[in-house]
């Protein structure tokens, strides 16, 4: 996997709010081979390990935050 690129602080705050609310939302992320994946789930937790940040979905799936493209209608690129 590539080196971790920290995400926008405002977007990180948005993810934390969604985790607190346990809100079901649309999550779009990109796999290591470039494939876009879309899922509908809750964010159960956000954590840091080895200077990389991850989201744990309600399903148990773990996604590195810099692979996210869109969550709950908000693009990671907009900076909210």
Secondary structure, DSSP 8 states (H G I E B T S, - for coil): --------HHHHHHHHHHHHHT--EEEEEE-TTS-EEEEEE-EEEEEEETTEEEEEETTS-EEEGGGEEEETTEETTT--
